[in-house]
Amino acid sequence: MRPILVTGGTGTLGRAVVHRLLSRGCPVRVLSRQAHTPGEHGWAVGDLVTGRGVEAALSGAGTVVHCATTNGKRDVAATRRLVEAAGGTGVSHLLYVSIVGVDRVPLGYYRAKAECERLVVESGLGWTVLRATQFHDLVLRVLEGLSKAPVLVVPRGVAFQPVDVRDVAERVAELAEAGPAGRAGDFGGPEVRPVEALAAEFLRARGRRRPVLRAPVPGGTARALRAGGNLVQPGGLVSAGGLVPARPAGRITFAEFLAERFPA
Ligand SMILES: NC(=O)c1ccc[n+]([C@@H]2O[C@H](COP(=O)([O-])OP(=O)(O)OC[C@H]3O[C@@H](n4cnc5c(N)ncnc54)[C@H](OP(=O)(O)O)[C@@H]3O)[C@@H](O)[C@H]2O)c1
């Protein structure tokens, strides 16, 4: 079996993807800019922005799971480099992890992700694009930052559908093994929650007392978020606890994630 190259395999999602692939018995090679000690899987040192080591990293790989991100404008350059290098090899499947709503929410990072999707789709390789909603880890990081102020201010009328990276990783691993699927169904967390509810849950888990203030936020990004542009569409089914996504989704809730991260 040819190795699966995981770019970003040292990142939040990538680590979970590597774990899932290994537990399914897949041979894995991880691309990182730093050298690592070999263990359960292979490593390749390389940089997708400069191109250093990328061809060697791809050598012999049949599938590439592209989880690397520079969190900014260099994502397009990095993805272009990867696509061009993969074209000349035996890679038959390129799976790209993107974000739900990249074509609806007018953020610079989302525009870059949409452009990366286009590069993957037009690569001439077999491809899969999986869009996921915000990871629990990201929501936690943002709320940690916002809770440094005496009042935790959140945008009014905005909901999120956070998902656990272990659930996303399971889906990525399934898709990686299954072969090119084109645009896979968007993947979100098990619940759609107003941001103030997520904030309250976070404060409870951290044992912090803060008022949560919902503030009107102007601008196109906030408007797109209020319209649910960041949620798996259609929005979901109303239940007693809030909205339940209509499609198959992750299983681990934000509350469960917090309980694991911050045991009482
Ligand atoms: N965070 C979210 O809520 C969210 C939601 C949906 C989708 N996504 C997408 O999921 C993917 C993974 O996100 P994440 O939050 O897990 O990322 P992350 O934790 O920030 O990890 C970024 C990874 O990219 C690698 N990387 C950065 N620059 C690189 C370069 N020049 N060359 C090669 N590798 C490079 C890093 O590897 P080294 O440092 O080892 O080189 C690291 O493993 C991204 O595509 C992101 O857009 C994220």
The ligand as a Gaussian input file, in Angstrom:
#p B3LYP/6-31G(d) Opt

LIG

0 1
 N       -9.596000      25.785000      12.751000
 C      -10.845000      25.595000      12.331000
 O      -11.820000      25.873000      13.047000
 C      -11.083000      25.018000      10.949000
 C      -12.395000      24.753000      10.535000
 C      -12.590000      24.158000       9.267000
 C      -11.524000      23.871000       8.466000
 N      -10.256000      24.183000       8.896000
 C       -9.126000      23.857000       8.020000
 O       -8.522000      22.686000       8.532000
 C       -7.130000      22.678000       8.170000
 C       -6.302000      22.422000       9.417000
 O       -6.482000      23.486000      10.333000
 P       -5.776000      23.448000      11.776000
 O       -6.505000      24.442000      12.630000
 O       -5.651000      22.044000      12.230000
 O       -4.332000      24.023000      11.414000
 P       -3.113000      24.312000      12.423000
 O       -3.317000      23.647000      13.732000
 O       -2.873000      25.797000      12.408000
 O       -1.885000      23.591000      11.720000
 C       -1.281000      24.135000      10.594000
 C       -0.394000      23.091000       9.978000
 O        0.101000      23.594000       8.731000
 C        1.470000      23.280000       8.631000
 N        2.119000      24.336000       7.844000
 C        2.044000      25.679000       8.037000
 N        2.784000      26.328000       7.115000
 C        3.333000      25.363000       6.314000
 C        4.204000      25.401000       5.194000
 N        4.668000      26.568000       4.700000
 N        4.572000      24.232000       4.623000
 C        4.114000      23.041000       5.116000
 N        3.286000      22.948000       6.183000
 C        2.909000      24.096000       6.778000
 C        1.998000      23.211000      10.049000
 O        3.050000      22.249000      10.078000
 P        4.542000      22.503000      10.672000
 O        4.435000      23.650000      11.644000
 O        4.885000      21.190000      11.310000
 O        5.370000      22.808000       9.470000
 C        0.791000      22.691000      10.821000
 O        0.814000      21.280000      10.902000
 C       -6.868000      24.043000       7.512000
 O       -6.918000      23.907000       6.129000
 C       -8.035000      24.902000       7.985000
 O       -8.348000      25.952000       7.098000
 C      -10.010000      24.726000      10.108000

